[in-house]
Amino acid sequence: MNQAKVLENVATFYGDRPAISVGTEVYLTYRQFADRVARLAGALRGPLGLAPGDRVGLAMKNCGDYYPIEYGVWHGGLASVPINAKLHPREIAYILENSGARVCLATADLAEDLAPLVDEIDTLEQVIDISSPVFDALLDTDPIAVADTAPTDLAWLFYTSGTTGQPKGAMITHRSLMACTMNYYADVDEVTPDACMIHPAPLSHGAGIYGVAFVAKGANNVVPASGGFDVNETLALIAHWPRCSFFFAPTMVTRLITAPQIHDADTSNLRTIIYGGAPMYYADTRRALDILGPKLAEIYGQGEAPMTITGLHRRMFADVDHPLYDHYIGTTGLPRTDVEVRVVDEDGHDLPVGEAGEVICRGDVVIPGYWRNPEANAKTFRDGWLWTGDVGAFDEHGFLTLKDRSKDMIISGGTNIYPREIEEVLLRHPAVLECAVIGRPHPDWGEEVVAFITCHPGESTSPAELDQLCLDNIARFKRPKDYRFMAALPKNNYGKILKTDLRLLEQETAAAS
């Protein structure tokens, strides 16, 4: 089903309810939301001349018109190409050209820099500033009926972060979006019309898909006035909006729970923080539960299987008397309801419980492939299974624990070392706020372990203390051979620590010495 049809149905019954809010103010009711969407679709298919299946670039920061534009694209039977607003114009140009987008809708901060691309990219016909009179005129177009789309039609062309090589376009279909939505209700949390999802994380990322589940239930989607994540603003929004939920990268959770003002804040309106996109270490999970209470839910997914591989439902975090509670909150959870998950060796053979291998999965949520990239498709999609590139192991209770990305695994002296195992130990030190472990070349051992450390403000530790902590908890050969202290670790727009940048820093340091 076209997600815009879901919106149309919801608006019929919940027309007067808040649909989109900015800060503490309602921006659009569901009736206004649906009307805006139908008019924009009419403009895209009419005056702008787009045809079914055409791609529309969305180079926008989080704003009140993000979802109306997204749904307007779907309403017209088109595909959206959400683009990280923090990318360099040349990186945005690559995505627009690779996707073959004919129109790009942009927030004012990006529109001027992107306008010259019309003369550089053959397929790109217009860049439209959504704060301009040109965009306002589009919203005066007569509305059209929701386009009839097939479940396999492209809805969202999501470009991976491109930490290695050029980003790849993950083809998310209407079927995949519906599977994400239904799996949210089944395996993450319940949604009622009086609830809201607050969006400090970029809507251009997988975080944007969470709003779809809230639209389908007639709930409110709230965009912070700043368009991003600020602790004080977040706490103010929690105090204002009842039954509010968030999607946070783990680093955002850490920033929230380590902020001094959290201890005096009223978080009674907070229903759920869903976290994912990067490892949430056990120590941070315990600290978040101690401060916020059982208001967490966990998801493990990828752009190729958005939101939906394994997870821990909100009620599992609330079941503190469960005999496995302390164990399972340190895992990535159980396979989602309609997803098959396996751990296999390089030949695709299932591995026994407790043995680490590559995580593979299949189900309706899994994308059919990458946009115009047969080489990557052949490597990543095999016989209907998505090969995630993540290393994990199942335990005897069916919970999956991720060890690391396969590319992040360190091989020292012929032995596999998983950085996450070391990171979990280092984070037990009370002074350590964040850490990241990588391998660097070693002439005798192949690689050796290096740890990058950020401490809490005003606190410190030493290599000797961290060495002793490691020796007390893990095998000697796994402990870092070097500790690098930094004011902050490099992160992408979604709060994920960039180990690629750390490897480059290490290479530069080695070259200079």
N, C-alpha and C positions, 0 to 999 in steps of 0.2 A: 504494500500500500504506500502511495505517495504520502510522506509525512505532512505535506501541506493539507491533505484531505483530513488527516487527524486533527490538525488545527481548526479546520472549518467545522468539523463536528463538535469540537470542544466549545468553540465560540458561539454555537447555536444555543448551548445550554448555560454556559458560564460567561455570557457576553459582558456583564457588568463587573466581573471580578478583575483585579489587577493581573495583568499579563507580563508587562515589562516595567521595571522601576529603575530609576537612576538615583543612587544614594538613598535617601529616605522618602523620595517623592515618586508617586505613580506616574509613569510616562505614557503607557497605553493600557487600556482595558482590553479584554479579549475581543470584543466587537471591533474596537479601533485597530487592534493588531491584525485581525483577519482582513479587514478592509484595506489597510495599508499594503498588506502582502498581495492581495488580488490586483490592486492598482499597479504596483511595481511589476508584477508578472505581466500585466497588460502592456506596460511600457517596454519591457525587455523583448516581448514577442512581437509588439507592434512597431512603434517609432524606431526602436533600436534594431529591429529586424532579425533577432536571433531565432534560430531553429531548434527543435527538440534535440537534446543531447549536447548542445553547445556549452562551452565552459565560460564561467564568469569569475574573474579574479576578485578576491575580497582582501585588499591590503588595508586593514583597519585595526586600530586599537579597539579595545573593549568600549562599547558605547551603546546608547539606547536603541540605535537602529541596526545593531549587528544581527539580531535574530529576525527582525522584519525583512532585512535584505536576504538573509540565508533562506528563509521560508519563501520569499518572493521568487528566488531562483528556482526552488523546487516546485512551487506552484506553477511555474511556466514550463515545467518539464525539462529544465536545464540542470547543469551540474555546477556546484560551487567549488572554487579553488581557494580555500582559506590560507592566508599567507601571514607568517610571523611578522608583525609590524616593526620589530627590531632588526630585521635583516637589512643588509646594505642594499642600495638600489640595484647594484649589479646582480646580487643574489635573487632579488625579486624579479629582475628581468629574465633570469634563467627559468624561473618557475612559470612566468607568464608565457614565455616562448615555448617551453617544453610542453605545457598543457594545451597550447593553441588557443588560449583565452581570447575571445573577441572583444570583450569589455572588461575593464577593471574599475571597481568601485573602491574609493579610497577616502580615508579621513584626511582632513585638511593638512595635517602635518606631513603627509606622504604624497599627496596629490601633485604638488608642484614639481617635486623631484622625479616623479614617475611620468609626467605628461610627455617628455621627449621620447619615451619608449614607443609611442605611436609611430614615429618615423623610423624606428630601428627594428621593430618586430612586425613581420609581414602580416601575421594574423590579427594583431591587436589594432582595433579600430578606434576605441575611445578610452580615456581615463577620466572618470567623473568624480569630482569632489562632492561628497555626500552632504557638505554644508553649503553648497552653492545653489543659486537659482535654477541651474540646469537640473539638479536632482529634485528640487521642489516641483519642477514642472512634470517630471516623471510621475510623481505621486498624484498628479491631477488627471492622469490617464484613466480611461474607463476600465473598470475591473473585468477580468476574464475568469472563466471557469477553471477549476483545477485540472491540470493536464493529466491525462491517463498514462501512467507509467507502469512498466513491468517491474517485478521485484528485482530483476537482474540489472535494471538500468542504473547507470552511474549517478550518484547523488552528491558525493563529497570526494574530491580528489585531494587527498592529504599528502603533502610532501614531507618525507622523513627529514630528520635534522641534518643529515649529511655530514656526520662526524668523520666518515671515511668516504671520500669521493663525492660526486654530485648527489644531491638528494633524489630519492625515488618517489614517484607518485603512487601512493596506495589508493586503489580504486574501491572506495566504500560505496556499496550499493544501497538501495532502499531496503532490501531484505536485511542487510547487515545492520542498518540503523534500527530496524524494528527488532531484530534479535538483541541488540544492545539495550533497547528500551525494556523489553520483556524480562531480560536477565537482570536488569537493575531491580525491578520489583521482586523477582524471585530470590535473588542472592545478595543484594546489597542493603536495601532499605525500602520501607513502604513510603508512598507519596500520597498525600491528601490535598484537596483544593486549597486548604488554609495554610499550606506549607510554602516555603520558598527556597530556591537555590541562589546563593550569592556567589558571584563570579569574579574573584580577584585574579585567578589564573587566566591566561590568554584563551579567548574563545576560538582562536585560530588553531589551537591544539586540541587534543582529545578531550580536554576539559569542556569544550563547546558542545560535545555530544550529550553531556549530562543534562543540559537544558531541555533536550528533546523529551526525556522521560518526564520532566516537570510540566512541559506544555501539554503532553498527552493526558495529564490528570487535572488540567485547569489550574495549576499552581503558578506562583509568581517567580519570575526570573529577575534577579536584582544585579545591576551593574554598579560597582562602587563609583562615586563621582570622580575619583582620581583615575579610574580605568585600570587600576592595578592593585598591588598588595601593599598595604600599610597597616601596621599593627594597631595603631590608635583608631584608624578608620574602621578596621575590621571589628574591633571591640564595640565601637559605636553602632555599627550595623547590627551586630548580635543583640545589643540592648534594645534596638528599635523593632526588629522584625521577628515575630513569633515563629516557632517551628522552622528555624533556618538551618540550612545545610551548606556545606562547602566541599569542593574538591581542592585538595592541597597536594602539592609535591611534598615529600618528607621534609625538605629543608624549610618549607613554609611552616609546617607544624612545629619544627624546632624553634624558629624565630618567634612564633606565637607563645609557646610555653616557657621560653627563657626570658621573655620580656618582663621586667619588674612589675609593670602595671597589670599583668594577668592576675595577680593575687588579690587585687582589689576590684576586679571587673565583675560585673553581673553577667554570667554566661547561662542563666537559666533558660533563655530562649533557644540556646543552641541545641539542635537535635543531633546532627551527625556531621563529622568530618570524615570524608572519604579520602584516603590517601593512596597514592600509587605513582607510577612513572619512574621510580628509582627505589633502591632498598630503604626500608624503614628499619633501623637497627633496634634490637630488643630493648636496649637501655632507653632509647627515645620513646618507644612504645609504652614502656612501663611508666616513664615520667609523664607522658601525655595522659595516661589513664589516671594517674594519681592526682593530676591537676584538674582535669576536665570531667572525670568520671567516665563511665562506659559509653562514650559518645563517638566511638570510632567505627569505621568499616574499612576494609582493605580490598583493593583490587589489584590483580596482576593482569596486564594486557599489553598489547603493542598496537602501533598504527595499523598493522596487518590483521589484528584481531582486537579492535578497540574495546577497552574496559573489561574484556571478557575472556579470560583463560582460567584463572583460579581466583579465589577470594574468601574473605571472612565476612559474613553478614553482621550487621550491627548487633543483632541479638546474641551472637556468639561472644562478643566482647562484654556483654552484660551478664553472661552466664558464669559468674566468678566462682561458683561452687563446683563447676565441672572438673572432674579429676584430671583432665588433660589441659586445663585452662592455661597454665603457665607454659606448657609446651606449644600449644597451637598458636598463641599470639606471637610467637617468634618465627612462624612459617608464613608462606604466601597463601595458605588456605587450601580449600578443597576445589576440585574441578567444578566449574560452573554448570548449571543444570543441563543445558543442551550442548555442551562442549566435551568432546573426547580429548583426553590429555594422556600422553605417554612419555616415558623417559627411555631413550634408545641410544645404542652405540652408533658409530659412523656408518654402519651398514643398514641401520633401521631396525635392528633387533632389540626387543624389549630387554631392559636391564632389571635385575632383581631389586627388591626393596633395599634401600640404603645405599645403592651404588649410583654414583653420579654419571649423568650423560646429558645429551641434548634434549631439551623439552620440545615436543612436537604436538600439534593439536589440529582438530578439524571440527567444523560445525558451521551453521548458517552465518555466524558472526565473522568468519574468516573471509577476507577479500578474495576475489577471483584472481588477482594478480596485480602487478605493477603496470602503470601506464607506459605503453610503448617501450618495454624493456625486457625482451625475451631472454637475455642472458641472466638477469637477476631472477626472473621467473623460474627458469630451469633450476637454479641453485636453491631457491627458497621454497618453492611449491612442488611437492613430489607426490604423485598418486593421491591427490586430494588433501595432503597433509601440509601444514605450515611448519617449516623448520625454523624455530624462533632464534637460534643462535645463543640461547640462554642455557646455562648448565645448571641442572637441578637434580634432586633425588626425592623419591617418595618414601615416606616412612610406613610402618606397619598399620597405621591408622588411616592412611590415604591422604595425608597432608603433604603438600609439595614445599620443599625448601629450596630456594635458589642459591646457588653457590656464586655464580657470576655470569657475565657475558663470556662466551667462549673466547672472544678476542682479548678479554681482560685477564684470562688465566695466565699465571706465571709458571714457567717450567724451569726449575733450578736443579741441576744435577740429575736430570731425567725424572724428577718428581713434580707432579702437579701441585701447585699452591693456589688456593682460592683467596683473592684479596679480601672478600667479604668476611671470611672467618677471622682474619687479623683485625679488620676494622671493628668488628663486633667487640673484640677484646680491648682495643685502644679506647673505645668510647666508654668503657667502664671507669676510666680515670675521671674523677670529678672535675678536673680542669679542662678536659677536652670537650670542645663544642662540636667540631666536625673533623673528619679525617678522610683521607683517600690513599689507597695503597696501589702502587704500580710496580712493574718490573723494569729494571734497566740492564743493559748488556753487561755480562761478566765474562772475562776471557776463559775461565776454567769451568764455571758452573752453568754457563749459558745465560742465565739471568739471576739477579739478586733483588731482594725486596727493599723498596724505599717507601717510607710513609710521610705524607704531607699532613701537617697538623695545624688546626686553628683552635685557639683556646678561648674560653669565656672571657669577656672583658674584665680586666683587672686580675686575672688569674694566670698562672704559668705552671709549667712542669719541665722536666729535663729528660734527655735521652736515657739516662740511667734509670729513672723512675719507670719510664715506659718499657724499657728493656726488661726490668724485673717483672712488670705486670704481664708481659708476654711470656716470659719464662715460667711464670706461675700458672699459666693457663693453656699454652699451646706448645707443640714440639719446638725444640731449639732451632731447627733448620728453617722454620717459618718466620721467625722474628725478623723485623726490619734490620737491615745493615746500615741504614741511614735514616735520620729523622730531619725533616725540613719543616721549619715553623713559618707560617704565613699569617698575615693579618686577615686574609679572606681567601677561600678557595674559588677558582674560576667556575662559573656556572652559566648555563644557557638561559634563555628566556623563561623556561619552565621550572627553573630551580634545580636542574640536574647537574651534578658536579662533572666537569669536563676533564676526564682523564686524558683525552687526546692532548689538551693544552698542557697538562702536567708532564706528559711524555716529551713534548716539544721543549718545555722549560728545562727538563733534565738533560736533553740533548744539547741545548745551548750552553748550559752550565759545564757539561763535559767538554765541549768544544773550546770553551774559554779557558779551561784549566790546563 
